[in-house]
């Protein structure tokens, strides 16, 4: 029997945090799952995000207790005793499935759910796909912000992360993926392990905060929540996200340089592969139209074929500062099968269909029909004499003699063997079937 412990858990839709809906703003809930997700939540709390619900979910009681988020949910059963999943994602999935009736009410009345998680372990990899499914069923736009393991963490964690990512793509509306390996581009050889993971957590927190700003601030050029949903809803694919901020007189040029250097945008090359781009600019009262044009011109030059949506908002606290949040999304493409037939590009399923279709037809006729046997008269008499000896039971009546008649076969050419010499061995033509040469009756 499953037992779940909620410590100040799951703020319902009628809570004070849901009041922004009255002002026309979407209700956003940010959920951190697993140890990595809780670490990102701590970064978000330290930055101070208002008008948003934060929820921490984990199967490790000690890690959950250390998290600074007030609303928490512990998923456990008697066998685990609050010690976690032991790195087994199947245990995490079973826990989440068992608590699914309690997870769905967490998202009632919520406009959007941001799931923050690090894949590769047991709790995050197992719980987050079930959590995303619960949020989707509650009608919320579901966006996952994830990290994947460093290469040095081993193939086992990478395999777990890959399988969980596929499950998460199938459940969530969109996935923002930060491979931790890309963080190595931003550090040097003297960076400590703690600072390396802090850099990864900060990048993911930047993404969450950037999207929250996009939705929470009423803009002069506004991006409605419906437009944001239209960009991501039911794409079930990975989206690229970049967030950059700069200050000073040259902030418009500096913010573009930082944006294109973002590890998730791969130098801006990923913009050319996207079909929809959403850009949100946030500045102070001194934000000028020239600065907006300068930023958008650089972005549009990288994605000429994409549909671009732009919004701009003003915040008094951003005086002399400029922040840009960019989301690049691609349409769902047909996934390539790992069993692709390299010769003609057909997938294994298509090949199976063809084989099953072809197998149902009639068998084609033989391309070669042998000529009728030709025997000398003496051998024919011997064969007939053998057929007349001792055949059948002794019943007092003589059985009629059976004769081996020639079949009315069509005589055709032997093709390239037509002029070949017969194979003669000890006076016998070996090309003649054995039963004929030895006078054996087939009936």
C-alpha positions as CSV (number, residue, x, y, z in Angstrom):
1,X,0.0,0.0,0.0
2,X,1.4,3.3,-1.0
3,X,1.9,6.1,1.4
4,X,2.5,9.7,0.3
5,X,3.6,12.5,2.6
6,X,2.7,16.1,1.8
7,X,4.5,18.8,3.6
8,X,2.7,22.1,3.0
9,X,1.9,20.5,-0.4
10,X,-0.1,21.1,-3.5
11,X,-1.7,24.6,-3.4
12,X,-5.2,24.1,-4.9
13,X,-6.7,26.3,-7.6
14,X,-8.5,28.4,-5.0
15,X,-5.4,29.4,-3.2
16,X,-4.2,33.1,-3.1
17,X,-1.5,32.2,-5.7
18,X,-4.3,31.7,-8.2
19,X,-5.6,35.4,-7.9
20,X,-3.6,36.7,-10.9
21,X,-6.2,35.1,-13.1
22,X,-8.5,37.9,-12.2
23,X,-6.1,40.3,-13.8
24,X,-6.0,38.4,-17.0
25,X,-2.6,36.9,-16.4
26,X,-2.0,33.2,-16.8
27,X,-1.5,31.0,-13.7
28,X,1.9,29.4,-13.9
29,X,3.0,26.5,-11.6
30,X,6.7,25.5,-11.6
31,X,7.4,22.0,-10.4
32,X,10.9,20.7,-9.5
33,X,11.3,16.9,-9.6
34,X,14.2,15.0,-8.2
35,X,17.4,16.3,-6.7
36,X,18.4,18.3,-9.8
37,X,15.0,19.8,-10.1
38,X,15.0,20.9,-6.5
39,X,18.4,22.5,-6.9
40,X,17.0,24.6,-9.8
41,X,14.0,25.6,-7.6
42,X,16.4,26.9,-5.0
43,X,18.0,29.1,-7.6
44,X,14.6,30.4,-8.7
45,X,13.6,31.1,-5.1
46,X,16.9,33.1,-4.5
47,X,16.1,35.2,-7.5
48,X,12.6,36.0,-6.3
49,X,9.8,35.2,-8.7
50,X,6.4,36.6,-7.7
51,X,2.9,35.5,-8.6
52,X,3.9,31.9,-9.4
53,X,3.4,28.7,-7.5
54,X,6.4,26.5,-6.7
55,X,6.2,22.8,-5.9
56,X,8.9,20.4,-5.0
57,X,8.4,16.6,-5.6
58,X,10.9,13.9,-4.7
59,X,11.2,10.4,-3.4
60,X,14.2,11.3,-1.1
61,X,12.9,12.7,2.2
62,X,16.2,14.3,3.2
63,X,16.7,16.1,-0.1
64,X,13.1,17.3,0.0
65,X,13.4,18.6,3.6
66,X,16.5,20.6,2.6
67,X,14.7,22.4,-0.3
68,X,13.8,26.0,0.3
69,X,10.4,25.7,-1.4
70,X,7.5,25.7,1.1
71,X,5.2,23.4,-0.9
72,X,6.5,19.9,-1.1
73,X,5.3,16.4,-1.9
74,X,7.1,13.2,-1.0
75,X,6.4,10.2,-3.1
76,X,7.3,7.0,-1.2
77,X,6.1,3.6,0.0
78,X,6.9,1.3,2.9
79,X,9.6,-0.5,1.0
80,X,11.6,2.7,0.2
81,X,11.2,4.2,3.6
82,X,11.9,7.7,2.2
83,X,15.4,6.7,0.9
84,X,14.6,7.3,-2.8
85,X,14.5,5.1,-5.8
86,X,18.1,3.9,-5.8
87,X,18.6,5.2,-9.3
88,X,15.8,3.0,-10.8
89,X,13.4,5.0,-13.0
90,X,10.9,2.2,-13.0
91,X,10.5,2.7,-9.2
92,X,9.9,6.4,-9.8
93,X,7.3,5.7,-12.5
94,X,5.5,3.2,-10.3
95,X,5.4,5.7,-7.4
96,X,4.0,8.4,-9.7
97,X,1.4,6.1,-11.2
98,X,0.2,5.1,-7.8
99,X,-0.2,8.7,-6.8
100,X,-1.7,9.8,-10.1
101,X,-5.1,10.5,-8.5
102,X,-3.4,13.0,-6.1
103,X,-1.2,14.6,-8.8
104,X,-4.0,15.6,-11.2
105,X,-5.8,17.9,-8.7
106,X,-2.5,19.9,-8.4
107,X,-3.0,21.3,-11.8
108,X,-6.7,22.1,-11.9
109,X,-7.2,25.7,-12.9
110,X,-3.6,26.2,-13.8
111,X,-2.8,27.7,-17.2
112,X,0.8,26.5,-17.6
113,X,3.0,24.0,-15.9
114,X,6.8,24.2,-16.0
115,X,8.5,20.9,-15.0
116,X,12.1,21.3,-14.0
117,X,14.1,18.1,-13.8
118,X,17.5,16.5,-14.4
119,X,17.3,13.2,-16.3
120,X,19.5,10.2,-15.7
121,X,18.5,9.3,-12.2
122,X,15.6,7.3,-10.8
123,X,13.2,9.9,-9.4
124,X,13.3,12.6,-12.0
125,X,13.4,10.2,-15.0
126,X,10.6,8.1,-13.7
127,X,8.3,10.7,-12.2
128,X,8.4,13.5,-14.8
129,X,6.6,11.8,-17.7
130,X,3.7,10.8,-15.4
131,X,3.6,14.3,-14.0
132,X,3.5,15.8,-17.5
133,X,0.6,13.5,-18.4
134,X,-1.3,14.5,-15.4
135,X,-0.8,18.2,-16.2
136,X,-1.9,17.7,-19.8
137,X,-5.0,15.9,-18.7
138,X,-5.8,18.8,-16.4
139,X,-5.8,21.1,-19.5
140,X,-2.5,23.0,-18.7
141,X,0.1,23.8,-21.2
142,X,3.0,21.6,-20.2
143,X,6.6,22.7,-20.8
144,X,9.6,20.7,-19.4
145,X,13.0,22.2,-18.7
146,X,15.5,19.4,-18.4
147,X,19.2,18.7,-18.2
148,X,20.9,15.5,-19.5
149,X,24.1,13.9,-17.9
150,X,27.7,14.8,-18.7
151,X,29.5,12.2,-20.8
152,X,31.7,11.3,-17.9
153,X,28.7,10.1,-15.9
154,X,28.6,6.9,-17.8
155,X,26.5,5.1,-20.4
156,X,23.9,3.8,-17.9
157,X,22.8,7.3,-16.9
158,X,22.8,8.5,-20.5
159,X,20.5,5.6,-21.5
160,X,18.1,6.3,-18.7
161,X,18.0,10.0,-19.7
162,X,17.4,9.1,-23.4
163,X,14.5,6.8,-22.6
164,X,13.0,9.4,-20.2
165,X,13.4,12.2,-22.8
166,X,11.4,10.1,-25.3
167,X,8.7,9.5,-22.8
168,X,8.6,13.2,-21.8
169,X,8.3,14.3,-25.4
170,X,5.3,12.1,-25.8
171,X,3.6,13.5,-22.7
172,X,4.5,17.2,-22.6
173,X,3.7,20.0,-25.1
174,X,7.4,21.0,-25.4
175,X,10.8,20.2,-24.0
176,X,13.6,22.7,-23.4
177,X,16.7,20.5,-23.2
178,X,20.1,21.6,-21.8
179,X,22.8,18.9,-22.3
180,X,25.2,19.3,-19.4
181,X,28.0,18.5,-21.8
182,X,27.5,21.9,-23.4
183,X,28.2,23.7,-20.1
184,X,31.8,22.7,-20.5
185,X,32.1,25.4,-23.1
186,X,31.4,28.0,-20.5
187,X,33.9,26.9,-17.8
188,X,37.7,26.4,-17.6
189,X,39.8,23.6,-16.3
190,X,40.0,25.2,-12.8
191,X,36.2,25.3,-12.3
192,X,35.2,23.1,-9.4
193,X,32.6,20.4,-9.6
194,X,30.2,22.5,-7.4
195,X,30.5,25.5,-9.6
196,X,30.0,23.4,-12.8
197,X,26.7,22.1,-11.6
198,X,25.8,25.6,-10.3
199,X,26.4,26.9,-13.8
200,X,24.0,24.2,-15.2
201,X,21.4,25.1,-12.6
202,X,21.7,28.8,-13.4
203,X,21.2,28.2,-17.1
204,X,18.1,26.2,-16.5
205,X,16.8,28.8,-14.0
206,X,17.5,31.5,-16.6
207,X,15.3,29.7,-19.1
208,X,12.4,29.3,-16.6
209,X,12.7,32.9,-15.5
210,X,12.8,34.1,-19.1
211,X,9.7,32.3,-20.1
212,X,7.9,33.4,-16.9
213,X,8.8,37.1,-17.7
214,X,7.5,36.6,-21.2
215,X,4.1,35.5,-19.8
216,X,3.9,37.6,-16.7
217,X,4.6,41.1,-18.0
218,X,2.0,43.0,-19.9
219,X,3.8,44.4,-22.9
220,X,3.5,47.4,-25.1
221,X,3.9,44.8,-27.9
222,X,2.2,41.9,-26.2
223,X,2.6,38.2,-26.7
224,X,-0.7,36.6,-25.5
225,X,-0.7,33.3,-23.7
226,X,-2.8,31.9,-26.5
227,X,0.0,32.8,-29.0
228,X,2.5,31.0,-26.7
229,X,0.2,27.9,-26.6
230,X,-0.1,28.0,-30.3
231,X,3.6,27.9,-30.7
232,X,4.2,24.9,-28.4
233,X,0.8,23.1,-28.0
234,X,0.9,19.4,-29.1
235,X,4.3,19.7,-30.9
236,X,5.8,17.0,-28.5
237,X,9.3,17.9,-29.6
238,X,12.4,19.6,-28.3
239,X,12.5,23.4,-28.5
240,X,15.6,25.6,-28.2
241,X,15.7,28.4,-25.7
242,X,18.1,31.2,-25.2
243,X,18.1,34.0,-22.6
244,X,20.6,36.9,-22.5
245,X,20.8,40.2,-20.6
246,X,23.0,43.2,-21.0
247,X,23.3,46.7,-19.6
248,X,24.9,50.0,-20.6
249,X,24.9,52.1,-23.8
250,X,25.7,49.2,-26.1
251,X,23.3,46.7,-24.5
252,X,21.5,45.9,-27.7
253,X,24.6,44.7,-29.4
254,X,26.0,43.0,-26.3
255,X,22.7,41.1,-25.7
256,X,22.8,39.7,-29.3
257,X,26.3,38.5,-28.8
258,X,25.4,36.8,-25.6
259,X,22.3,35.3,-27.1
260,X,24.0,33.7,-30.0
261,X,26.8,32.4,-27.7
262,X,24.1,30.6,-25.6
263,X,24.9,26.9,-25.4
264,X,21.4,25.9,-26.3
265,X,21.4,28.0,-29.6
266,X,24.6,26.5,-30.9
267,X,25.9,29.8,-32.2
268,X,22.6,30.8,-33.6
269,X,22.7,27.9,-36.2
270,X,19.6,26.3,-34.8
271,X,17.5,29.3,-35.7
272,X,17.8,28.4,-39.4
273,X,16.4,25.0,-38.7
274,X,13.3,26.3,-36.9
275,X,9.9,27.1,-38.4
276,X,8.6,29.3,-35.5
277,X,10.5,31.8,-33.4
278,X,9.2,33.7,-30.4
279,X,11.2,36.7,-29.1
280,X,10.4,38.7,-26.0
281,X,12.3,41.8,-25.1
282,X,12.2,43.4,-21.6
283,X,13.7,46.8,-20.8
284,X,13.3,49.8,-18.7
285,X,11.5,53.1,-19.5
286,X,14.6,54.1,-21.5
287,X,14.1,51.2,-24.0
288,X,14.2,52.7,-27.5
289,X,12.6,51.5,-30.7
290,X,16.1,51.6,-32.4
291,X,17.3,49.0,-29.9
292,X,14.4,46.8,-30.6
293,X,15.0,47.1,-34.3
294,X,18.7,46.3,-34.0
295,X,18.0,43.1,-32.0
296,X,15.2,41.9,-34.2
297,X,17.2,42.5,-37.4
298,X,20.0,40.3,-36.2
299,X,17.6,37.5,-35.2
300,X,15.5,37.7,-38.4
301,X,18.7,37.4,-40.5
302,X,19.3,34.0,-39.0
303,X,15.8,32.7,-39.5
304,X,14.4,34.1,-42.8
305,X,12.1,31.2,-43.4
306,X,10.6,31.0,-39.9
307,X,7.5,32.7,-38.6
308,X,8.6,35.2,-36.0
309,X,6.5,36.5,-33.1
310,X,7.9,39.4,-31.1
311,X,6.8,41.1,-27.9
312,X,8.3,44.0,-25.9
313,X,7.6,45.0,-22.3
314,X,8.8,47.7,-20.0
315,X,9.7,47.2,-16.3
316,X,10.9,50.1,-14.1
317,X,13.4,47.8,-12.5
318,X,15.1,47.2,-15.9
319,X,16.3,50.8,-16.4
320,X,19.5,50.8,-18.4
321,X,19.1,47.0,-18.9
322,X,17.8,44.8,-21.7
323,X,16.8,41.2,-21.5
324,X,15.9,39.0,-24.5
325,X,14.2,35.6,-24.3
326,X,14.1,33.5,-27.5
327,X,12.2,30.2,-28.1
328,X,12.8,28.4,-31.4
329,X,10.4,25.5,-32.2
330,X,10.3,23.0,-35.0
331,X,7.3,21.1,-36.4
332,X,7.1,17.4,-35.7
333,X,9.0,15.4,-38.2
334,X,8.6,11.7,-38.9
335,X,11.0,10.0,-36.6
336,X,13.6,7.8,-38.3
337,X,13.6,4.2,-37.5
338,X,16.7,2.7,-36.0
339,X,16.1,-0.2,-38.4
340,X,16.3,1.9,-41.5
341,X,17.2,0.0,-44.7
342,X,20.2,1.8,-45.9
343,X,19.9,0.8,-49.5
344,X,16.6,2.5,-50.4
345,X,15.6,4.4,-47.2
346,X,12.6,2.2,-46.4
347,X,11.9,1.6,-42.7
348,X,11.6,-1.8,-41.2
349,X,7.8,-1.4,-40.9
350,X,7.4,-0.5,-44.6
351,X,9.5,-3.5,-45.5
352,X,7.4,-5.8,-43.4
353,X,4.3,-4.5,-45.1
354,X,5.7,-5.1,-48.5
355,X,6.8,-8.7,-47.6
356,X,3.4,-9.5,-46.2
357,X,1.7,-8.1,-49.3
358,X,3.9,-9.9,-51.8
359,X,3.7,-13.3,-49.9
360,X,-0.1,-13.6,-50.5
361,X,0.1,-14.0,-54.3
362,X,0.3,-17.2,-56.4
363,X,3.6,-18.8,-56.8
364,X,5.2,-18.0,-60.2
365,X,5.5,-20.9,-62.7
366,X,8.8,-22.6,-63.3
367,X,11.0,-21.1,-65.9
368,X,12.3,-24.6,-67.1
369,X,10.2,-27.6,-68.0
370,X,12.2,-30.8,-68.5
371,X,11.7,-32.9,-71.7
372,X,10.1,-36.3,-71.4
373,X,12.4,-39.3,-70.8
374,X,13.7,-41.2,-73.8
375,X,14.5,-44.9,-73.3
376,X,15.8,-47.6,-75.6
377,X,13.3,-50.3,-76.5
378,X,15.1,-53.0,-74.5
379,X,15.2,-50.9,-71.3
380,X,11.5,-50.1,-71.8
381,X,10.7,-53.9,-72.0
382,X,12.7,-54.6,-68.9
383,X,10.9,-51.9,-67.0
384,X,7.5,-53.2,-68.1
385,X,8.5,-56.8,-67.2
386,X,9.5,-55.7,-63.7
387,X,6.2,-53.9,-63.3
388,X,4.4,-57.2,-64.1
389,X,6.2,-59.3,-61.4
390,X,4.9,-59.8,-57.9
391,X,2.8,-56.7,-57.7
392,X,-0.2,-56.8,-55.3
393,X,-1.6,-59.5,-52.9
394,X,-2.5,-63.0,-54.0
395,X,-6.3,-63.0,-54.2
396,X,-6.9,-65.6,-56.9
397,X,-7.4,-63.0,-59.6
398,X,-4.6,-61.8,-61.8
399,X,-4.0,-58.1,-61.4
400,X,-3.8,-56.0,-64.6
401,X,-0.4,-55.2,-65.6
402,X,0.6,-51.6,-64.9
403,X,2.5,-49.6,-67.4
404,X,4.6,-46.5,-66.8
405,X,3.3,-44.2,-69.5
406,X,5.1,-41.1,-70.7
407,X,3.7,-37.8,-69.4
408,X,2.5,-35.3,-72.0
409,X,5.1,-32.8,-71.1
410,X,5.9,-29.9,-73.3
411,X,9.3,-30.1,-74.9
412,X,11.2,-26.9,-74.5
413,X,14.8,-25.9,-75.0
414,X,17.3,-26.4,-72.2
415,X,18.6,-22.9,-72.7
416,X,22.3,-22.6,-72.5
417,X,22.6,-26.4,-71.7
418,X,20.9,-27.4,-74.9
419,X,24.2,-28.2,-76.7
420,X,25.8,-29.8,-73.7
421,X,27.0,-33.4,-73.9
422,X,25.1,-35.9,-71.8
423,X,26.8,-37.2,-68.6
424,X,27.6,-40.9,-69.3
425,X,28.9,-43.1,-66.5
426,X,29.3,-46.9,-67.0
427,X,27.0,-46.7,-70.0
428,X,24.2,-44.8,-68.2
429,X,23.0,-41.3,-68.9
430,X,23.1,-39.6,-65.5
431,X,20.9,-36.8,-66.8
432,X,18.0,-39.3,-66.9
433,X,16.2,-39.5,-63.5
434,X,17.3,-42.4,-61.3
435,X,13.8,-44.0,-61.1
436,X,13.6,-44.2,-64.9
437,X,17.1,-45.6,-65.3
438,X,16.4,-48.3,-62.7
439,X,12.9,-49.0,-63.9
440,X,11.2,-48.1,-60.6
441,X,7.5,-47.7,-60.7
442,X,6.2,-44.5,-59.0
443,X,2.6,-45.8,-58.6
